[in-house]
């Protein structure tokens, strides 16, 4: 068995003597790659850094993820499956359609009585993808399952990142929206995930007109087509010259917070800017985005929730990746006695997520 991070996460397992691979070579499960292709290819969710630039002939993903990938990238997903004999998808609580993957290589070689006929790898591998254990608005949190090997993202894997309870956090956001009813408000979050939650929170707090960037409207449409959720908001592109009457709540992608046209729009209407991210725990996040207010609303686990997930899965081995992967692996090894190690590769920090 080998787990490595290169282009995506690769789980290589010994082939079963009676399974579908009779060559004697290892089978490879590849998750969230941009172009690498394995025997089985998993896409956990539709954020750009987790999806294929060139789609394999068949991928394992949810129907909602397939629809969102096509809507956001223009790529066609030729065929997708929501499960195989060896892969079970589990809701990961990150964004609409996101899934963790439970990989059981021995499942395809089991007899009718449930006992395997071969000497291949029969460990259970849990790949979380990006995940959150919190119930948030229209999303249920991830529910951990038992596994022998856990491969987990650790974006906020140090104790500095502890977030308020979800009801308290959402209450603070709604209060801020209601307390600033006299000026237009500009809310910044990732186009898939937080942008939809911000629309839902804004609607819970007020009946003010909702306007969204066209990239967010595209995601709204895709989510609505794949689910029974609804996000009725006008696209900013439909407003002539981006004109606002002054009572709108405008939801925009995070990366636009410091662009000149957005800054001019905010200034022209004496508006206020708010940024939403787990990184808001750091005061520097406010200054990087030029925000008037920030809130640690995120689609990831905080430090304590990551620890609780490991304890719930109780694996023999833990592999960490993204964010504070080395620090979190060291914490698991030093303080909790787990065999834990970071997957080092061509990773970048998920500052926008």
C-alpha positions as CSV (number, residue, x, y, z in Angstrom):
1,X,0.0,0.0,0.0
2,X,1.2,3.5,-0.8
3,X,-0.5,6.9,-0.3
4,X,1.1,9.9,-2.0
5,X,0.2,13.4,-3.1
6,X,1.3,14.4,-6.5
7,X,-1.4,15.5,-9.0
8,X,-4.3,14.7,-6.6
9,X,-4.2,12.0,-3.9
10,X,-3.1,8.6,-5.1
11,X,-3.9,5.4,-3.1
12,X,-2.1,2.4,-4.5
13,X,-3.2,-1.0,-3.2
14,X,-2.0,-4.5,-3.9
15,X,-4.1,-6.2,-6.5
16,X,-6.4,-9.1,-5.6
17,X,-5.6,-12.4,-7.1
18,X,-9.3,-12.9,-8.0
19,X,-10.4,-9.3,-8.5
20,X,-10.9,-7.5,-11.8
21,X,-7.2,-6.7,-12.2
22,X,-5.6,-10.0,-13.0
23,X,-2.2,-8.5,-14.0
24,X,-0.8,-8.7,-10.5
25,X,0.0,-5.0,-10.6
26,X,-1.3,-2.6,-8.0
27,X,-4.5,-0.8,-8.5
28,X,-4.5,3.0,-8.1
29,X,-7.4,5.1,-6.8
30,X,-6.8,8.8,-7.7
31,X,-8.8,11.6,-6.1
32,X,-9.1,15.2,-7.0
33,X,-6.5,15.3,-9.8
34,X,-6.3,17.8,-12.6
35,X,-5.0,15.3,-15.2
36,X,-3.6,12.2,-13.5
37,X,-5.7,9.1,-14.2
38,X,-5.9,5.9,-12.1
39,X,-7.9,2.7,-12.3
40,X,-10.6,4.5,-10.3
41,X,-11.0,8.3,-10.4
42,X,-12.8,10.3,-7.7
43,X,-13.9,13.9,-7.8
44,X,-14.9,15.0,-4.3
45,X,-16.5,18.3,-5.2
46,X,-16.7,21.0,-7.8
47,X,-14.1,23.6,-6.6
48,X,-11.6,24.3,-9.3
49,X,-8.6,22.9,-7.5
50,X,-10.3,19.5,-7.1
51,X,-11.6,19.0,-10.6
52,X,-10.1,17.6,-13.9
53,X,-8.9,19.8,-16.7
54,X,-9.1,16.8,-18.9
55,X,-11.9,14.5,-17.6
56,X,-11.3,10.8,-17.5
57,X,-13.8,8.6,-19.4
58,X,-15.5,7.7,-16.1
59,X,-15.4,9.4,-12.7
60,X,-16.9,8.6,-9.3
61,X,-18.7,11.7,-8.0
62,X,-22.2,12.9,-7.0
63,X,-24.7,13.9,-9.6
64,X,-24.6,17.5,-8.2
65,X,-20.8,17.6,-8.5
66,X,-21.0,16.5,-12.2
67,X,-23.6,19.2,-12.9
68,X,-21.6,21.9,-11.1
69,X,-18.3,20.9,-12.9
70,X,-20.0,21.2,-16.2
71,X,-21.6,24.6,-15.4
72,X,-18.5,26.1,-13.9
73,X,-15.8,24.8,-16.3
74,X,-17.7,24.1,-19.5
75,X,-16.1,20.6,-19.4
76,X,-18.2,17.6,-20.2
77,X,-18.3,14.7,-17.7
78,X,-18.7,11.8,-20.1
79,X,-19.9,9.4,-17.5
80,X,-20.1,9.4,-13.7
81,X,-21.0,6.9,-11.1
82,X,-22.1,7.6,-7.6
83,X,-20.6,4.3,-6.3
84,X,-18.6,1.2,-7.3
85,X,-18.0,-2.1,-5.8
86,X,-14.9,-0.6,-4.1
87,X,-15.9,3.0,-3.5
88,X,-18.7,4.4,-1.4
89,X,-19.4,8.1,-1.4
90,X,-20.4,9.8,1.8
91,X,-21.7,13.4,2.2
92,X,-18.8,15.5,3.4
93,X,-20.6,18.7,4.4
94,X,-18.3,21.0,2.5
95,X,-20.4,22.3,-0.4
96,X,-23.4,21.1,-2.4
97,X,-22.6,17.7,-3.9
98,X,-19.4,17.2,-2.0
99,X,-18.4,13.7,-1.0
100,X,-15.9,11.8,1.0
101,X,-14.8,8.5,-0.4
102,X,-14.6,5.2,1.5
103,X,-12.3,2.9,-0.5
104,X,-12.5,-0.8,0.2
105,X,-10.2,-2.6,-2.3
106,X,-11.1,-6.1,-1.1
107,X,-14.8,-5.6,-1.7
108,X,-14.7,-6.6,-5.4
109,X,-13.1,-9.9,-4.6
110,X,-15.4,-11.1,-1.8
111,X,-17.3,-14.3,-2.0
112,X,-21.1,-14.5,-1.5
113,X,-20.5,-15.3,2.1
114,X,-18.6,-12.1,2.7
115,X,-15.2,-13.7,3.0
116,X,-12.5,-12.7,0.5
117,X,-10.9,-15.3,-1.7
118,X,-7.6,-13.5,-2.2
119,X,-4.7,-12.1,-0.3
120,X,-5.0,-8.5,-1.5
121,X,-5.4,-5.3,0.5
122,X,-8.5,-5.4,2.6
123,X,-8.0,-2.2,4.6
124,X,-10.6,0.5,4.5
125,X,-9.3,3.9,3.3
126,X,-11.3,7.0,4.1
127,X,-10.5,10.0,1.9
128,X,-12.3,13.0,3.3
129,X,-11.8,15.6,0.6
130,X,-12.6,19.0,1.9
131,X,-15.1,18.5,4.7
132,X,-17.0,20.1,7.6
133,X,-18.8,18.3,10.5
134,X,-21.1,21.2,11.2
135,X,-24.7,21.3,10.1
136,X,-25.0,24.6,8.2
137,X,-28.2,26.0,6.8
138,X,-29.1,23.6,4.0
139,X,-26.1,21.3,4.5
140,X,-25.7,18.4,6.9
141,X,-22.2,17.9,8.4
142,X,-19.9,15.0,7.7
143,X,-20.4,11.9,9.8
144,X,-17.2,10.0,10.2
145,X,-17.0,6.2,9.7
146,X,-14.5,3.6,10.8
147,X,-11.4,3.2,8.6
148,X,-8.0,1.7,8.8
149,X,-6.3,4.5,6.9
150,X,-7.5,8.1,7.0
151,X,-6.5,10.7,4.4
152,X,-7.7,14.1,5.5
153,X,-7.4,17.8,4.6
154,X,-6.1,19.9,7.4
155,X,-6.6,23.5,6.2
156,X,-7.1,24.8,9.8
157,X,-4.9,22.3,11.6
158,X,-3.4,24.4,14.4
159,X,-5.1,25.4,17.7
160,X,-5.2,29.1,16.6
161,X,-8.2,28.2,14.4
162,X,-11.1,27.6,16.7
163,X,-14.5,28.9,15.4
164,X,-17.6,30.0,17.4
165,X,-20.5,27.5,17.5
166,X,-22.5,27.7,14.3
167,X,-25.7,29.2,15.8
168,X,-23.7,31.9,17.5
169,X,-21.7,32.7,14.4
170,X,-24.8,32.9,12.1
171,X,-26.6,35.1,14.7
172,X,-23.7,37.5,14.7
173,X,-23.8,37.7,10.9
174,X,-27.6,38.3,10.8
175,X,-27.2,41.0,13.5
176,X,-24.6,42.8,11.5
177,X,-26.8,42.7,8.4
178,X,-29.8,44.1,10.3
179,X,-27.7,46.7,12.1
180,X,-26.5,48.2,8.8
181,X,-29.8,48.5,7.0
182,X,-29.2,52.1,5.8
183,X,-26.4,51.4,3.4
184,X,-25.7,48.8,0.6
185,X,-23.7,45.9,1.9
186,X,-21.1,44.0,-0.1
187,X,-20.5,40.4,1.1
188,X,-17.5,38.4,-0.2
189,X,-17.3,34.6,-0.3
190,X,-16.3,31.8,-2.6
191,X,-18.6,31.4,-5.6
192,X,-19.5,27.8,-4.8
193,X,-20.2,27.3,-1.1
194,X,-20.1,30.5,1.0
195,X,-21.8,32.7,-1.6
196,X,-25.0,30.5,-1.4
197,X,-24.9,30.5,2.4
198,X,-24.5,34.3,2.5
199,X,-27.6,34.6,0.3
200,X,-29.5,32.3,2.6
201,X,-28.3,34.3,5.7
202,X,-29.2,37.6,4.1
203,X,-32.7,36.4,3.3
204,X,-33.1,35.2,6.9
205,X,-32.1,38.6,8.2
206,X,-33.8,41.0,5.8
207,X,-36.0,41.4,2.8
208,X,-33.6,43.7,1.0
209,X,-32.9,43.1,-2.7
210,X,-30.2,40.4,-3.3
211,X,-27.8,41.0,-6.2
212,X,-25.0,38.6,-7.1
213,X,-22.0,38.5,-9.4
214,X,-22.6,36.6,-12.6
215,X,-20.2,33.9,-11.6
216,X,-22.3,33.3,-8.5
217,X,-25.6,33.4,-10.5
218,X,-24.1,30.7,-12.7
219,X,-23.4,28.5,-9.7
220,X,-26.9,29.3,-8.2
221,X,-28.5,28.1,-11.5
222,X,-26.5,24.9,-11.5
223,X,-27.3,24.2,-7.8
224,X,-31.0,24.8,-8.5
225,X,-30.9,22.4,-11.5
226,X,-29.3,19.6,-9.5
227,X,-31.2,20.0,-6.2
228,X,-34.4,21.3,-4.7
229,X,-32.6,24.4,-3.3
230,X,-33.5,27.9,-4.5
231,X,-31.4,31.1,-4.5
232,X,-33.5,33.8,-6.1
233,X,-31.1,36.7,-6.7
234,X,-30.6,39.2,-9.5
235,X,-27.3,39.1,-11.4
236,X,-25.2,42.3,-11.2
237,X,-24.5,41.9,-14.9
238,X,-28.2,42.5,-15.6
239,X,-28.0,46.0,-14.0
240,X,-27.1,48.7,-16.5
241,X,-23.5,49.8,-15.7
242,X,-23.8,47.9,-12.4
243,X,-26.2,50.5,-11.1
244,X,-27.5,50.1,-7.6
245,X,-30.4,52.0,-5.9
246,X,-28.7,51.9,-2.5
247,X,-30.7,49.3,-0.5
248,X,-29.1,46.1,-2.0
249,X,-27.1,43.3,-0.4
250,X,-24.5,42.4,-3.1
251,X,-22.7,39.0,-2.9
252,X,-19.4,38.8,-4.7
253,X,-16.5,36.3,-5.1
254,X,-13.7,36.8,-2.6
255,X,-11.0,37.4,-5.2
256,X,-12.7,40.6,-6.3
257,X,-12.6,42.3,-2.9
258,X,-9.7,44.6,-3.8
259,X,-10.4,45.1,-7.5
260,X,-10.7,48.8,-8.6
261,X,-14.2,48.5,-10.0
262,X,-15.5,46.9,-6.8
263,X,-13.8,49.5,-4.6
264,X,-15.3,52.3,-6.8
265,X,-18.8,50.7,-6.6
266,X,-18.6,50.5,-2.8
267,X,-17.3,54.1,-2.5
268,X,-19.9,55.5,-4.9
269,X,-22.7,54.1,-2.7
270,X,-21.0,54.6,0.7
271,X,-21.3,50.9,1.2
272,X,-19.7,48.5,3.7
273,X,-17.7,45.4,2.9
274,X,-17.7,42.2,4.9
275,X,-15.4,39.2,4.3
276,X,-16.3,35.6,5.3
277,X,-13.6,32.9,5.8
278,X,-12.0,30.8,8.5
279,X,-8.9,33.0,7.9
280,X,-10.9,35.8,9.5
281,X,-9.5,34.6,12.8
282,X,-6.4,36.5,11.8
283,X,-6.7,40.3,11.9
284,X,-4.6,40.5,8.7
285,X,-7.6,39.0,6.8
286,X,-9.5,42.2,7.4
287,X,-6.7,44.4,5.9
288,X,-6.0,42.1,3.0
289,X,-9.5,42.4,1.7
290,X,-10.1,46.0,2.9
291,X,-13.2,44.8,4.9
292,X,-15.2,46.8,7.3
293,X,-16.2,43.5,9.1
294,X,-15.1,39.9,9.0
295,X,-16.6,36.6,10.2
296,X,-15.0,33.2,10.4
297,X,-17.8,31.5,8.3
298,X,-16.1,28.6,6.6
299,X,-16.8,25.3,4.8
300,X,-14.0,23.5,6.6
301,X,-13.5,22.1,10.1
302,X,-11.7,24.0,12.8
303,X,-8.8,22.5,14.8
304,X,-10.9,20.8,17.4
305,X,-13.3,19.3,14.8
306,X,-10.3,17.9,12.9
307,X,-9.1,16.2,16.1
308,X,-12.6,14.9,16.9
309,X,-12.9,13.4,13.4
310,X,-9.6,11.5,13.8
311,X,-10.8,10.1,17.1
312,X,-14.1,9.1,15.6
313,X,-12.5,7.3,12.7
314,X,-9.8,5.9,15.0
315,X,-7.5,4.8,12.1
316,X,-4.2,2.9,12.2
317,X,-2.6,5.5,10.0
318,X,-3.4,9.2,9.2
319,X,-2.2,11.1,6.2
320,X,-2.7,14.9,6.3
321,X,-2.6,17.4,3.4
322,X,-3.2,21.1,2.7
323,X,-3.0,23.9,5.2
324,X,-1.2,23.1,8.4
325,X,-0.6,19.4,7.4
326,X,2.8,19.0,9.1
327,X,1.7,20.7,12.3
328,X,-1.5,18.7,12.6
329,X,0.3,15.4,11.9
330,X,2.8,16.3,14.6
331,X,0.0,17.0,17.1
332,X,-1.6,13.7,16.3
333,X,1.7,11.8,16.8
334,X,3.0,13.7,19.8
335,X,-0.1,14.2,21.8
336,X,-2.5,11.5,20.8
337,X,-0.2,8.7,19.8
338,X,-1.4,8.2,16.2
339,X,0.8,7.1,13.3
340,X,0.4,10.3,11.4
341,X,2.4,11.9,8.6
342,X,1.9,14.8,6.1
343,X,1.6,14.2,2.4
344,X,4.1,16.7,1.0
345,X,4.0,17.5,-2.7
346,X,3.1,20.3,-5.0
347,X,0.5,21.7,-2.6
348,X,-0.6,25.3,-2.1
349,X,-2.4,26.8,0.8
350,X,-6.1,27.2,0.3
351,X,-6.2,30.9,1.2
352,X,-9.5,31.5,-0.6
353,X,-11.4,28.5,0.8
